[in-house]
């Protein structure tokens, strides 16, 4: 992993709970890094502020899913 999530990654994540946790954690890490980078870059564009807000909302949802799945790494319906 480390790059873009592939279709194969998504298929595997549906059946491998440990892999799913790792995939979500790495995705959250990448998202937070990009949001931090965007925050530090001066830009008065209102579209950028909206993108940051949407990214933060997504990060919160992803973090919630990680916490819900913590300790429950068995297969789940997607």
C-alpha positions in Angstrom: 0.0 0.0 0.0 1.1 3.6 0.3 -0.2 4.9 -3.0 -3.7 5.1 -4.4 -6.2 2.5 -3.3 -6.8 -0.1 -6.0 -9.9 -2.1 -6.8 -7.9 -5.2 -5.5 -7.3 -3.4 -2.2 -11.1 -2.8 -1.8 -12.0 -6.4 -2.6 -9.4 -7.6 -0.1 -10.6 -5.1 2.6 -14.1 -6.6 2.4 -12.9 -9.9 3.6 -9.7 -9.2 5.6 -10.5 -7.1 8.7 -6.8 -6.6 9.6 -6.1 -5.3 6.1 -9.2 -3.1 6.2 -8.0 -1.5 9.4 -4.5 -0.9 8.0 -6.0 0.5 4.7 -8.3 2.9 6.6 -5.5 4.0 9.0 -3.1 4.7 6.1 -5.8 6.5 4.2 -6.6 8.7 7.2 -2.9 9.4 7.7 -2.5 10.5 4.0 -5.7 12.6 4.2 -4.5 14.4 7.4 -1.1 15.1 5.8 -2.8 16.6 2.7 -5.1 18.7 4.8 -2.2 20.0 6.9 -0.3 20.8 3.7 -3.4 22.7 2.3 -3.8 24.6 5.5 -0.3 25.8 5.5 -0.4 27.0 1.9 -1.7 30.6 1.7 -4.7 30.7 -0.5 -7.8 33.0 -0.2 -9.8 30.9 -2.7 -13.2 30.0 -1.1 -13.1 26.7 -3.0 -10.0 25.6 -1.1 -11.7 26.4 2.3 -14.6 24.2 1.2 -12.3 21.4 0.2 -10.5 21.5 3.6 -13.9 21.4 5.3 -15.0 18.4 3.3 -11.6 16.7 4.0 -12.0 17.3 7.7 -15.5 15.8 7.6 -14.2 12.8 5.8 -11.3 12.4 8.3 -13.8 12.4 11.2 -15.9 9.8 9.5 -12.9 7.6 8.8 -11.6 8.0 12.4 -15.0 7.0 13.7 -15.0 3.9 11.5 -11.6 3.0 12.7 -12.7 3.3 16.3 -15.8 1.2 15.6 -13.8 -1.5 14.0 -11.1 -1.5 16.6 -11.2 -5.0 18.1 -13.7 -6.2 15.6 -11.5 -7.1 12.6 -13.6 -10.0 11.2 -15.3 -10.0 7.8 -18.2 -7.6 7.3 -20.6 -6.9 4.6 -19.5 -4.0 2.5 
